[in-house]
């Protein structure tokens, strides 16, 4: 049961995580942790979340056997956990509903966040509209230009959108900008972190809210196949969809688990975001984890074709799972991602998010090395509507 007790009371997964923040903020994070631990035990909170997952998000999301994709690879049978079918089109709604409900419960006046691909922004703006609480989203200008449909949706949903023009003008700087706003009134504001990152208790809370994915998948897979999958695969940016799928299987030693990072233009170039593959230990955004950083410990600019994966840190539990070798981390480059995006679209009629296409790409490679008696369960973390125009232009379709 070692994994179920993580993190420890100070928010550590082994040496990673914790709270690298000023004392005033630590008091507030501890209060969030206490409220969370108290409210999560109550039937009212659990029922509310359970009902919203069912009637609002559309859970359980199905498991789908990708027959044509499997046949084309000529090896293992590939199954998809269809988080792309959730309301708002990705896994992020799972933790946004939890965070918005908690903020409301704590009497906060405004929910704040950053967004990369815009998926967290849309999911959070959706959850805040539903719960009835003000929402403010910070987003890099490059991402705003690239993810136009999500930007429009956020405006329609009634959140305040703040464009971030400094630094890389992507996710990392959006985090800094949103955090500065949060510091103006952390007693009344709630910073809804978009992945299993940030200071304790966020890596734990976001994981817990996402763990519904793996609990469902484990039960669905057993009911269908009479055994567990041989492999799991999920893309890793901050790492929330991956922790969501992996958590229910961590104690199943026979299940091999793979996290797929973005290799961007290549691991031998500066243009990637393969934090676990090439990073070193350090601190970022209030916690300890592997980082892509320069000699002084400043985050390096990172890049991926998938905006939702270009983050120079990564969730602390992933760092721990890498060190103890419970999860293997690999990287897939932009070209392999695009190939998988098109292959899944053409063979299965499912257009994946570019983020999710990284996991599909690795699965395609892995499947070829296995037999049809073996199975791979992939988390299809989101759908690709937001990426369709970008890919069509890139490929000249
Ligand atoms: C945001 C996003 C990701 C990356 O976030 P994680 O926290 O690593 O899961 C992956 N897939 C989709 C569809 C996303 O929107």
Boltz pocket constraint, residues with backbone or C-beta under 6 A from the ligand:
constraints:
  - pocket:
      binder: B
      contacts: [[A, 89], [A, 90], [A, 91], [A, 92], [A, 117], [A, 119], [A, 120], [A, 194], [A, 195], [A, 196], [A, 235], [A, 236], [A, 237], [A, 238], [A, 239], [A, 240], [A, 241], [A, 242], [A, 308], [A, 309], [A, 353], [A, 355], [A, 356], [A, 381], [A, 382], [A, 383]]
      max_distance: 6.0
